[in-house]
Amino acid sequence: MLERDGYLPGVPCWVDTSQPDPEVAVAFYGGLFGWEFEDAMPPGSAGKYYIARLRGGDVAAVGSQPEGQPPSAVWNTYIWVESADAVVSKVIGAGGRVVAEPVDVPDAGRMAVFTDPEGAAFRVWEARQHKGARIVNEPGSLNFNSLNTRDPEGAKSFYGSVFGWETLDLPGGVAMWRLPGYGDFLAQSDPELRERQAASGAAPEGFADVVATLNPVAEDQTDTPAHWSVTFAVDDADATADRAAALGGRVLVAPFDAPWVRMTVISDPHGATFTASRFVPENQGLAT
């Protein structure tokens, strides 16, 4: 798999998890995905920020819970932008809220935290030295970022205004976010991308431009707020679920088959949830 060296503005580029006890999370994810960690914070810092790597390439991070936030762990999605400051007016104009104003992360980049009109939190990343996830879409690395929402039409208006996203509707009621031109950007470093997707049979017109998924929250899930979630690729969803439980996590949704994949939903020891998914071409004909 080709390593990434930067992203197009408007593309999710990084994930990290905020944890009340980062060392516990480091042990869990290291055991689950084989990640190796390095604390990026200077000696003596009050908090920790462990960069996770596979084959030497950055894949994600585990950090301390920001001061003043509830002691619940969560996975955070970052979207690549040219200017974090310029996004502020776009978010406000589209009905979102600024949670944390743009701030420099020394040498690495500049970031800000927002919520969309429904309250789903996301972050933006203006890169300097840190270019986001270097390894994606292979076992143990980020596979998808997903918006879970009760108001798909409102989300389309908001994210279209802020990032230029459009939606791609797939069979079975599945919807994805696409950024026109993203496929061309990827093809610069991976010229065979479209041919490979077409050969798999899993790539309808426009799929090369997909940057995230759009998941409606069921009406009966009254205790589920709008939120961004993350999916990691794995080579065996069943074995990953078993390993997560042995490491102190919880399997919230047992492994099951879905169109194109076999997946499971897992909670880490402090409650941050994520999906682990294996690509299964034989499942393409399954109904949602």
Backbone bond lengths (Angstrom), bond angles and torsions (degrees), N, CA, C in turn:
res aa  C-N    CA-C-N  psi(-1)  N-CA   C-N-CA  omega(-1)  CA-C   N-CA-C  phi
1 M - - - 1.457 - - 1.521 109.66 -
2 L 1.357 116.00 135.46 1.453 119.95 179.62 1.524 110.81 -69.18
3 E 1.326 116.50 142.00 1.461 120.74 175.99 1.520 109.67 -85.36
4 R 1.317 116.35 143.36 1.465 122.35 179.14 1.525 109.94 -83.29
5 D 1.319 114.94 148.22 1.465 120.95 174.76 1.521 108.03 -137.41
6 G 1.326 115.09 63.76 1.459 120.23 -178.26 1.520 111.19 108.36
7 Y 1.341 115.32 165.26 1.455 122.41 -174.12 1.520 110.16 -135.75
8 L 1.305 115.30 163.47 1.458 121.80 173.87 1.530 108.73 -80.17
9 P 1.342 119.06 140.20 1.467 119.52 176.46 1.530 110.83 -53.84
10 G 1.334 115.30 132.39 1.452 120.85 -178.26 1.516 114.03 99.18
11 V 1.334 117.42 3.88 1.469 121.30 -178.29 1.527 109.52 -109.40
12 P 1.345 118.75 130.39 1.469 119.63 172.14 1.527 110.12 -55.61
13 C 1.332 116.81 131.69 1.460 120.37 -169.17 1.523 113.85 -128.98
14 W 1.325 118.37 -11.41 1.462 119.15 -173.01 1.519 109.19 -161.39
15 V 1.319 116.13 150.73 1.460 121.75 171.66 1.522 109.02 -135.83
16 D 1.320 115.35 144.98 1.459 120.11 169.57 1.517 108.73 -143.33
17 T 1.304 115.87 163.30 1.457 120.52 179.25 1.517 109.53 -120.43
18 S 1.325 115.54 130.02 1.465 122.10 177.04 1.519 107.91 -89.70
19 Q 1.337 116.69 126.57 1.455 121.55 -169.97 1.529 111.62 -132.83
20 P 1.349 117.76 139.10 1.469 119.86 175.38 1.528 112.64 -68.48
21 D 1.334 117.21 -24.94 1.466 121.64 176.73 1.532 107.56 -137.20
22 P 1.336 117.35 87.73 1.464 119.97 -174.99 1.523 114.13 -57.65
23 E 1.328 117.42 -34.35 1.457 119.14 -177.51 1.537 111.87 -63.40
24 V 1.333 116.70 -35.43 1.469 120.09 176.76 1.525 110.05 -64.80
25 A 1.335 116.28 -41.94 1.457 120.50 179.53 1.523 111.24 -67.42
26 V 1.316 117.60 -38.62 1.462 121.15 177.68 1.529 110.30 -59.52
27 A 1.333 116.96 -44.40 1.463 120.08 178.87 1.526 110.86 -64.03
28 F 1.333 116.81 -40.10 1.463 120.46 -178.50 1.526 111.29 -66.10
29 Y 1.319 117.10 -53.66 1.463 119.78 -175.25 1.530 112.10 -72.45
30 G 1.326 116.58 -31.09 1.451 118.73 174.26 1.514 111.44 -62.53
31 G 1.336 115.92 -41.78 1.449 120.08 178.47 1.521 112.77 -72.06
32 L 1.340 116.53 -32.07 1.461 120.26 -175.94 1.524 112.62 -78.85
33 F 1.332 116.45 -46.32 1.463 120.93 -173.07 1.529 114.30 -110.82
34 G 1.323 116.55 -4.84 1.455 118.53 -177.39 1.516 113.51 76.66
35 W 1.330 117.04 20.97 1.458 120.27 179.55 1.526 111.01 -70.26
36 E 1.325 115.48 143.33 1.457 122.67 169.47 1.518 107.86 -107.06
37 F 1.328 116.88 143.29 1.461 121.00 -170.31 1.520 112.72 -121.03
38 E 1.340 113.82 149.68 1.467 121.77 171.97 1.523 108.16 -139.36
39 D 1.325 117.01 127.38 1.464 120.99 178.48 1.524 108.87 -73.91
40 A 1.334 115.94 119.00 1.456 121.06 -177.69 1.520 113.02 -85.74
41 M 1.337 118.31 -5.48 1.458 121.07 -177.82 1.524 110.48 -84.34
42 P 1.332 117.89 146.45 1.468 120.77 178.02 1.527 110.72 -63.88
43 P 1.327 117.56 153.01 1.476 120.57 177.33 1.531 110.82 -55.63
44 G 1.312 115.99 138.60 1.455 120.96 178.98 1.515 114.44 87.84
45 S 1.338 118.44 -2.40 1.465 120.83 178.82 1.519 110.54 -66.03
46 A 1.328 115.10 148.75 1.463 119.93 -179.14 1.527 111.45 -68.21
47 G 1.328 116.92 -34.71 1.454 120.80 -178.23 1.512 112.37 -112.32
48 K 1.321 115.46 172.07 1.455 122.94 178.44 1.523 110.06 -117.78
49 Y 1.323 115.53 149.64 1.466 119.96 172.66 1.524 106.71 -145.63
50 Y 1.336 114.22 98.41 1.457 120.50 -175.69 1.528 110.18 -92.51
51 I 1.319 117.05 116.74 1.464 121.64 174.19 1.524 108.70 -78.93
52 A 1.327 116.57 127.06 1.463 121.81 178.66 1.520 109.38 -96.17
53 R 1.336 116.39 138.63 1.463 121.00 -177.71 1.522 111.63 -133.84
54 L 1.328 114.15 148.96 1.456 123.67 168.21 1.521 107.30 -123.22
55 R 1.305 117.21 130.75 1.468 121.93 -179.53 1.538 111.34 51.74
56 G 1.332 116.10 30.57 1.453 120.80 179.06 1.510 114.62 84.22
57 G 1.338 118.03 -3.33 1.463 121.20 -179.49 1.512 112.15 -101.70
58 D 1.337 117.35 137.03 1.465 122.16 -179.22 1.528 110.69 -62.85
59 V 1.336 116.70 134.49 1.464 120.56 178.24 1.528 113.05 -123.79
60 A 1.335 118.66 -29.94 1.460 122.68 -175.59 1.523 107.60 -172.94
61 A 1.337 116.88 -172.90 1.464 120.31 176.90 1.514 110.57 -152.03
62 V 1.322 114.98 156.31 1.462 124.37 175.11 1.520 107.01 -120.99
63 G 1.334 116.91 122.37 1.450 120.05 -177.37 1.510 112.95 -128.21
64 S 1.327 115.37 165.29 1.463 121.24 176.01 1.523 110.14 -69.37
65 Q 1.318 115.21 152.10 1.456 121.02 176.57 1.530 109.22 -66.44
66 P 1.334 118.46 128.26 1.469 119.78 177.35 1.525 111.21 -58.72
67 E 1.312 116.09 142.43 1.456 121.21 -178.31 1.518 110.56 -60.58
68 G 1.320 115.78 134.99 1.455 121.11 177.82 1.513 114.78 91.51
69 Q 1.344 118.12 -7.97 1.454 120.29 178.43 1.522 110.86 -89.94
70 P 1.338 117.33 155.59 1.474 119.73 177.54 1.527 110.26 -58.51
71 P 1.343 117.64 146.43 1.467 121.15 -175.59 1.527 112.54 -78.63
72 S 1.327 116.63 49.33 1.466 120.44 177.43 1.526 108.32 -116.81
73 A 1.322 115.74 137.09 1.458 120.60 -178.01 1.524 110.03 -79.70
74 V 1.326 116.86 150.56 1.456 121.45 -178.35 1.522 109.47 -155.82
75 W 1.331 115.97 151.25 1.460 121.25 171.20 1.526 109.16 -94.10
76 N 1.338 116.83 134.21 1.457 123.37 -177.08 1.533 110.88 -110.91
77 T 1.327 115.60 138.43 1.463 122.49 177.46 1.524 109.99 -104.02
78 Y 1.343 116.01 131.71 1.463 123.18 177.23 1.535 109.48 -111.57
79 I 1.332 116.38 138.41 1.456 121.99 179.06 1.524 108.95 -116.53
80 W 1.314 116.41 129.77 1.465 123.43 -176.76 1.526 110.09 -67.92
81 V 1.327 117.33 131.93 1.468 122.59 177.33 1.524 109.73 -137.78
82 E 1.306 116.15 158.65 1.462 120.45 174.98 1.516 110.95 -75.38
83 S 1.335 116.95 -35.05 1.461 121.49 -178.51 1.516 109.86 -145.86
84 A 1.333 116.48 115.86 1.462 120.47 177.51 1.522 110.88 -63.61
85 D 1.324 116.60 -35.18 1.466 120.37 -179.22 1.523 111.37 -66.60
86 A 1.334 116.96 -38.48 1.457 120.23 -178.67 1.520 112.15 -67.35
87 V 1.335 117.21 -25.26 1.460 120.16 -179.06 1.525 111.52 -71.71
88 V 1.323 117.30 -24.90 1.466 120.74 -176.47 1.525 110.96 -55.65
89 S 1.316 117.55 -51.07 1.466 120.04 -177.60 1.528 111.39 -67.25
90 K 1.337 117.27 -32.91 1.462 120.15 178.07 1.526 110.59 -65.24
91 V 1.338 116.46 -44.86 1.461 120.46 -179.83 1.523 110.66 -62.54
92 I 1.321 117.02 -47.94 1.466 120.87 -179.05 1.523 109.82 -62.60
93 G 1.325 117.00 -44.05 1.458 121.17 -179.45 1.512 113.49 -63.03
94 A 1.326 116.33 -27.64 1.465 120.80 -179.27 1.524 112.69 -92.92
95 G 1.331 117.38 1.35 1.455 120.72 176.17 1.509 115.24 98.96
96 G 1.340 117.75 9.06 1.455 121.24 178.18 1.520 111.83 -88.34
97 R 1.320 115.82 -174.05 1.470 121.02 -176.79 1.526 110.12 -133.38
98 V 1.310 115.69 144.16 1.458 122.06 175.92 1.524 108.40 -89.91
99 V 1.330 116.60 116.88 1.460 121.43 178.68 1.524 110.45 -89.81
100 A 1.316 116.64 -41.83 1.466 122.25 177.90 1.522 108.36 -140.37
101 E 1.311 116.37 122.53 1.461 121.56 -179.76 1.537 110.57 -61.78
102 P 1.321 117.62 157.09 1.471 120.05 178.72 1.520 112.39 -53.95
103 V 1.328 114.78 137.19 1.458 120.94 -178.86 1.525 108.73 -143.21
104 D 1.321 115.83 146.44 1.464 120.35 178.21 1.521 110.68 -78.41
105 V 1.321 114.98 137.43 1.462 122.49 167.63 1.519 104.47 -105.38
106 P 1.340 118.65 104.80 1.468 122.10 -166.74 1.533 113.81 -41.94
107 D 1.320 114.30 123.94 1.464 124.32 177.50 1.529 113.36 70.46
108 A 1.339 117.99 -32.33 1.464 120.37 -173.38 1.522 112.70 -77.03
109 G 1.352 117.66 -46.22 1.448 120.41 -177.17 1.514 111.27 167.57
110 R 1.313 116.01 -158.71 1.461 122.41 -179.60 1.527 107.29 -137.50
111 M 1.321 116.91 137.79 1.459 120.37 -174.14 1.518 111.44 -137.08
112 A 1.335 115.33 162.62 1.457 122.34 174.00 1.523 107.63 -150.04
113 V 1.338 115.97 159.53 1.465 121.83 -178.28 1.526 108.72 -121.56
114 F 1.335 115.94 134.62 1.459 121.86 -178.02 1.522 110.30 -135.80
115 T 1.326 116.05 167.22 1.458 121.46 164.56 1.523 108.33 -126.57
116 D 1.330 115.69 148.94 1.453 119.73 175.46 1.529 108.61 -80.01
117 P 1.337 119.80 177.22 1.471 120.11 -175.97 1.526 114.31 -59.76
118 E 1.327 118.12 -22.80 1.455 121.11 179.78 1.521 112.52 -90.94
119 G 1.350 117.03 -6.29 1.459 120.44 176.78 1.506 115.69 103.01
120 A 1.338 119.23 1.04 1.466 121.42 178.42 1.527 109.14 -72.55
121 A 1.337 116.21 124.43 1.463 121.05 -176.97 1.525 111.12 -86.15
122 F 1.320 116.14 141.93 1.459 122.36 173.15 1.522 108.51 -149.21
123 R 1.324 115.59 165.66 1.453 121.00 -178.54 1.523 109.68 -126.38
124 V 1.313 115.97 155.03 1.462 119.47 174.61 1.517 108.71 -116.37
125 W 1.340 114.33 153.23 1.457 120.61 -175.85 1.521 109.97 -131.73
126 E 1.338 115.38 118.14 1.464 123.42 172.74 1.524 106.68 -100.93
127 A 1.309 115.68 104.06 1.464 120.63 -167.96 1.522 112.89 -77.06
128 R 1.308 113.25 144.40 1.463 122.65 165.53 1.527 106.82 -122.79
129 Q 1.318 118.21 -99.50 1.459 118.87 179.46 1.522 113.22 -76.75
130 H 1.328 116.57 -31.89 1.466 118.68 -179.00 1.523 109.24 -88.98
131 K 1.336 116.71 117.69 1.464 122.75 -172.51 1.522 112.91 -100.69
132 G 1.325 118.03 23.80 1.447 120.17 179.09 1.514 111.95 80.80
133 A 1.330 115.70 -164.52 1.466 121.07 -178.93 1.519 110.06 -68.14
134 R 1.325 116.70 126.78 1.465 121.71 178.45 1.519 111.88 -85.12
135 I 1.338 116.44 -31.34 1.460 121.87 -178.48 1.526 108.27 -120.14
136 V 1.323 116.60 125.07 1.464 122.45 178.52 1.527 109.12 -139.42
137 N 1.329 114.90 162.15 1.469 122.39 172.07 1.529 114.43 61.60
138 E 1.316 117.39 26.39 1.453 120.63 170.02 1.521 107.27 -133.59
139 P 1.331 118.25 159.03 1.468 119.59 -173.80 1.526 113.63 -49.90
140 G 1.342 114.64 128.52 1.449 120.92 -179.25 1.513 114.29 90.64
141 S 1.329 117.42 7.39 1.472 120.14 -178.73 1.525 110.09 -130.95
142 L 1.325 115.43 169.54 1.459 122.39 -177.90 1.524 110.90 -62.06
143 N 1.333 115.22 132.50 1.450 121.90 179.99 1.522 112.14 -112.62
144 F 1.341 116.83 -44.52 1.457 120.79 179.26 1.517 110.75 -151.65
145 N 1.341 114.33 150.64 1.462 122.88 166.73 1.523 106.29 -110.96
146 S 1.321 117.34 139.29 1.464 120.63 -174.23 1.516 110.88 -133.15
147 L 1.342 115.66 135.38 1.454 121.27 171.63 1.521 108.54 -94.31
148 N 1.324 115.99 123.78 1.462 122.63 177.49 1.526 107.49 -104.87
149 T 1.327 117.66 116.85 1.453 121.01 -168.92 1.520 112.10 -143.72
150 R 1.327 116.55 150.89 1.456 122.44 172.35 1.525 111.24 -94.17
151 D 1.304 117.18 -6.83 1.464 121.31 -175.98 1.527 110.10 -129.44
152 P 1.344 117.80 71.84 1.465 120.02 -178.27 1.523 113.42 -56.70
153 E 1.321 117.29 -39.14 1.473 119.01 -177.90 1.522 110.93 -67.24
154 G 1.342 116.38 -40.69 1.459 119.22 176.44 1.507 111.51 -64.97
155 A 1.345 116.94 -38.13 1.460 120.94 178.01 1.515 110.97 -64.50
156 K 1.325 117.09 -39.89 1.466 120.02 178.88 1.526 110.80 -60.69
157 S 1.326 116.01 -41.01 1.462 119.59 179.07 1.524 111.03 -66.06
158 F 1.340 116.90 -45.85 1.463 120.62 -176.76 1.525 111.93 -65.76
159 Y 1.334 118.04 -55.43 1.460 120.25 -174.55 1.529 111.74 -72.13
160 G 1.334 116.38 -25.22 1.459 118.82 172.71 1.517 111.23 -66.38
161 S 1.343 116.34 -40.76 1.469 120.51 179.89 1.521 111.95 -69.96
162 V 1.338 116.86 -40.00 1.463 120.31 -173.87 1.529 111.95 -81.22
163 F 1.347 117.56 -42.18 1.467 120.52 -172.76 1.527 114.90 -120.52
164 G 1.326 117.16 -3.09 1.458 119.55 -179.14 1.515 114.12 77.35
165 W 1.327 117.39 20.42 1.460 121.00 -178.64 1.519 111.63 -75.03
166 E 1.323 114.82 146.91 1.452 123.75 170.01 1.519 107.98 -121.42
167 T 1.327 117.67 170.96 1.462 119.51 178.75 1.519 110.50 -110.29
168 L 1.313 114.41 147.27 1.460 123.36 175.69 1.522 106.74 -118.90
169 D 1.329 116.37 116.11 1.462 121.16 -179.26 1.520 109.31 -91.22
170 L 1.325 115.70 129.60 1.454 122.47 -179.54 1.528 109.74 -112.30
171 P 1.340 118.17 163.78 1.459 120.66 177.96 1.522 111.68 -56.99
172 G 1.337 115.46 147.70 1.458 120.50 178.55 1.510 114.00 85.24
173 G 1.327 117.45 10.96 1.454 120.56 178.25 1.507 115.12 82.27
174 V 1.337 117.42 10.40 1.463 121.63 179.04 1.522 109.31 -80.03
175 A 1.329 116.77 137.41 1.464 121.81 177.74 1.517 109.52 -126.93
176 M 1.319 115.82 143.71 1.458 121.68 178.51 1.517 109.68 -131.12
177 W 1.318 114.24 154.07 1.459 120.10 173.16 1.525 108.81 -87.10
178 R 1.325 116.61 135.19 1.458 120.89 175.80 1.527 109.41 -128.74
179 L 1.316 114.93 146.55 1.462 122.43 177.19 1.520 107.28 -115.97
180 P 1.320 118.68 107.59 1.460 120.19 -177.74 1.535 111.41 -53.41
181 G 1.324 115.17 130.18 1.458 120.68 -179.58 1.507 114.14 98.56
182 Y 1.343 117.92 -12.00 1.463 119.70 -178.11 1.529 111.10 -66.00
183 G 1.311 116.90 -38.34 1.462 119.47 177.97 1.513 112.01 -61.18
184 D 1.340 116.67 -39.63 1.471 120.14 177.34 1.520 110.52 -63.97
185 F 1.331 116.35 -39.00 1.465 120.81 178.15 1.526 110.50 -62.06
186 L 1.334 116.75 -46.00 1.461 119.87 179.55 1.521 111.85 -65.20
187 A 1.328 116.34 -36.11 1.462 120.26 -177.00 1.524 112.63 -66.96
188 Q 1.314 117.39 -18.29 1.469 119.59 177.61 1.522 110.90 -62.25
189 S 1.325 116.88 -36.62 1.463 120.32 179.03 1.525 112.38 -104.10
190 D 1.333 116.77 -9.25 1.469 121.66 -178.84 1.527 108.39 -139.33
191 P 1.332 117.68 75.32 1.469 120.88 -172.96 1.522 114.62 -60.11
192 E 1.325 118.41 -22.25 1.461 121.16 -177.08 1.529 112.56 -94.26
193 L 1.332 116.98 11.43 1.460 121.18 -175.22 1.522 112.37 -55.30
194 R 1.325 117.33 -54.99 1.465 120.05 -175.15 1.523 111.64 -65.85
195 E 1.323 117.31 -38.93 1.462 119.74 178.69 1.526 111.09 -63.85
196 R 1.334 116.19 -39.37 1.457 120.35 179.92 1.530 111.03 -67.81
197 Q 1.340 117.02 -40.46 1.454 120.05 178.26 1.522 111.03 -66.07
198 A 1.326 116.90 -41.39 1.463 120.38 179.50 1.520 110.99 -63.43
199 A 1.322 116.84 -39.15 1.459 120.80 -178.86 1.521 111.79 -66.10
200 S 1.332 116.90 -28.84 1.466 120.24 -179.37 1.513 112.06 -74.86
201 G 1.329 116.89 -18.81 1.455 120.69 -176.91 1.505 113.63 77.38
202 A 1.322 118.03 5.66 1.468 121.69 -175.53 1.515 112.99 -106.98
203 A 1.326 116.57 13.37 1.458 118.62 -169.92 1.524 111.75 -126.58
204 P 1.328 118.13 90.49 1.465 119.96 173.97 1.516 110.74 -69.15
205 E 1.310 115.95 168.99 1.462 121.16 179.01 1.523 110.27 -54.85
206 G 1.336 116.78 128.32 1.459 121.75 -179.78 1.504 114.87 93.86
207 F 1.341 117.49 -6.07 1.461 119.76 -176.12 1.522 112.23 -66.16
208 A 1.327 117.58 -30.07 1.470 120.04 179.88 1.523 111.74 -62.70
209 D 1.335 117.33 -20.24 1.463 121.58 -179.74 1.525 113.11 -90.73
210 V 1.340 118.40 0.71 1.461 121.66 -175.65 1.528 110.87 -67.96
211 V 1.340 116.11 133.27 1.470 121.47 179.65 1.527 113.03 -119.65
212 A 1.344 118.15 -16.30 1.466 121.34 -177.42 1.522 108.05 -168.57
213 T 1.326 116.36 176.36 1.457 120.50 176.90 1.524 110.18 -117.12
214 L 1.329 115.24 158.16 1.459 123.30 -179.46 1.521 107.91 -119.79
215 N 1.328 116.80 112.41 1.458 122.06 -174.83 1.523 110.71 -115.60
216 P 1.326 118.34 110.20 1.473 119.61 174.96 1.529 110.45 -65.40
217 V 1.319 116.67 137.01 1.466 121.81 175.83 1.521 108.05 -83.40
218 A 1.328 117.35 129.71 1.455 121.66 -178.34 1.524 110.77 -62.66
219 E 1.328 115.82 147.06 1.459 120.57 -177.37 1.525 112.68 -61.54
220 D 1.348 116.92 -29.54 1.459 118.77 -178.36 1.529 113.05 -81.16
221 Q 1.344 117.45 -5.10 1.464 120.84 177.53 1.528 109.28 -89.77
222 T 1.321 115.10 65.47 1.460 120.32 -172.70 1.518 113.48 -68.39
223 D 1.343 117.81 -20.34 1.460 120.66 -178.35 1.528 112.05 -97.62
224 T 1.333 117.08 9.28 1.465 121.17 -179.41 1.515 109.95 -103.22
225 P 1.336 118.96 109.59 1.466 120.52 178.61 1.521 110.69 -76.84
226 A 1.301 116.19 162.77 1.465 120.40 172.66 1.525 108.59 -61.22
227 H 1.333 116.65 137.09 1.460 118.81 -177.49 1.520 110.50 -163.86
228 W 1.318 115.45 161.04 1.450 123.06 170.75 1.526 108.38 -93.14
229 S 1.320 116.18 139.68 1.457 120.91 178.59 1.525 109.74 -129.93
230 V 1.336 115.88 167.56 1.464 120.49 -176.81 1.521 110.07 -126.58
231 T 1.332 114.97 148.47 1.457 122.91 175.77 1.518 108.76 -123.91
232 F 1.332 116.19 130.64 1.454 121.62 175.61 1.522 109.42 -106.86
233 A 1.316 116.12 139.83 1.460 121.03 175.62 1.524 109.56 -74.88
234 V 1.320 116.25 141.89 1.461 121.82 175.74 1.520 108.55 -138.03
235 D 1.329 116.64 162.15 1.459 119.45 178.06 1.521 112.49 -92.92
236 D 1.363 118.13 -7.36 1.450 121.63 179.06 1.525 108.12 -160.72
237 A 1.340 116.74 104.62 1.464 120.21 -176.70 1.522 111.70 -65.18
238 D 1.320 117.59 -37.81 1.463 120.59 -178.24 1.533 111.27 -67.12
239 A 1.322 116.50 -45.16 1.456 120.08 178.98 1.528 110.81 -65.54
240 T 1.340 116.86 -35.58 1.467 120.48 178.43 1.524 110.63 -64.65
241 A 1.328 117.34 -42.10 1.464 120.82 177.80 1.527 110.77 -61.65
242 D 1.311 116.52 -45.52 1.468 119.96 179.03 1.526 111.42 -61.73
243 R 1.327 116.02 -42.99 1.467 120.01 -178.79 1.528 110.77 -66.88
244 A 1.346 117.51 -39.10 1.462 120.50 179.18 1.519 111.22 -61.17
245 A 1.325 116.78 -42.94 1.464 120.36 178.92 1.526 111.24 -64.14
246 A 1.321 117.10 -39.32 1.464 120.85 179.69 1.520 112.00 -67.70
247 L 1.340 116.69 -25.65 1.464 121.42 -178.25 1.531 112.95 -90.90
248 G 1.324 117.29 3.09 1.458 120.11 177.52 1.506 114.91 103.45
249 G 1.334 118.14 3.72 1.449 121.07 175.31 1.514 111.34 -88.05
250 R 1.341 116.41 -175.36 1.457 121.41 177.64 1.522 109.22 -130.28
251 V 1.309 116.08 140.50 1.459 121.29 175.05 1.524 107.24 -91.04
252 L 1.330 116.13 106.72 1.468 120.85 -177.46 1.519 111.85 -79.99
253 V 1.324 115.98 -36.76 1.467 121.53 175.91 1.519 106.98 -131.20
254 A 1.326 116.58 117.67 1.461 120.93 -178.48 1.527 110.36 -61.91
255 P 1.317 117.87 153.55 1.465 120.58 -179.37 1.529 111.99 -52.18
256 F 1.335 115.70 135.32 1.461 121.31 -179.92 1.522 109.32 -146.71
257 D 1.310 114.97 159.46 1.461 121.07 179.15 1.512 110.28 -91.81
258 A 1.334 115.33 139.99 1.455 123.37 176.67 1.528 106.85 -140.98
259 P 1.346 117.85 169.55 1.463 118.28 179.88 1.531 111.57 -53.18
260 W 1.329 115.74 121.52 1.454 125.16 175.38 1.523 114.75 77.37
261 V 1.325 119.49 -11.07 1.470 119.72 -172.34 1.527 112.03 -142.52
262 R 1.337 115.60 165.15 1.460 123.79 161.59 1.521 105.61 -122.99
263 M 1.321 116.76 128.78 1.464 119.42 -170.28 1.517 111.89 -139.47
264 T 1.327 114.54 165.58 1.453 122.69 176.06 1.524 108.59 -147.70
265 V 1.325 117.30 151.08 1.472 121.98 178.37 1.519 107.76 -110.70
266 I 1.327 114.97 129.67 1.465 122.01 -170.85 1.529 110.06 -128.28
267 S 1.314 115.71 147.67 1.460 123.02 172.27 1.524 108.28 -114.43
268 D 1.330 117.14 132.63 1.461 119.07 177.98 1.534 109.73 -77.60
269 P 1.337 119.53 177.16 1.471 120.36 -174.22 1.524 114.92 -57.63
270 H 1.346 118.40 -24.86 1.466 120.35 179.80 1.520 112.79 -104.13
271 G 1.343 117.55 6.19 1.465 119.76 171.68 1.511 116.87 102.19
272 A 1.334 119.77 -0.86 1.467 120.61 175.89 1.527 108.28 -71.68
273 T 1.325 116.94 126.91 1.459 120.97 -175.58 1.524 110.87 -101.95
274 F 1.324 114.96 152.13 1.457 122.11 177.44 1.516 108.22 -158.10
275 T 1.322 115.64 164.11 1.460 122.24 176.47 1.516 108.82 -107.47
276 A 1.322 116.18 139.53 1.456 122.46 173.02 1.525 107.00 -112.64
277 S 1.325 117.22 125.95 1.457 121.00 -170.00 1.516 111.82 -133.94
278 R 1.327 115.35 135.41 1.455 121.81 174.18 1.522 108.78 -111.84
279 F 1.316 117.49 130.22 1.452 122.59 177.89 1.528 109.24 -71.47
280 V 1.336 115.99 123.49 1.469 121.55 -178.15 1.528 107.88 -129.44
281 P 1.330 118.96 93.70 1.470 120.73 -177.39 1.523 113.53 -56.38
282 E 1.345 116.98 -30.37 1.458 119.66 -178.75 1.527 112.52 -65.12
283 N 1.340 117.67 -17.19 1.453 121.51 -179.55 1.523 113.55 -87.24
284 Q 1.316 117.29 8.42 1.470 119.55 -173.12 1.520 113.09 -60.48
285 G 1.334 117.46 -28.90 1.449 119.93 -176.42 1.516 114.82 -88.97
286 L 1.325 117.81 0.26 1.469 119.78 -178.61 1.510 111.46 -68.48
287 A 1.313 116.18 143.44 1.466 120.76 175.69 1.507 109.45 -81.19
288 T 1.331 116.64 148.72 1.461 121.45 178.08 1.518 110.71 -77.83
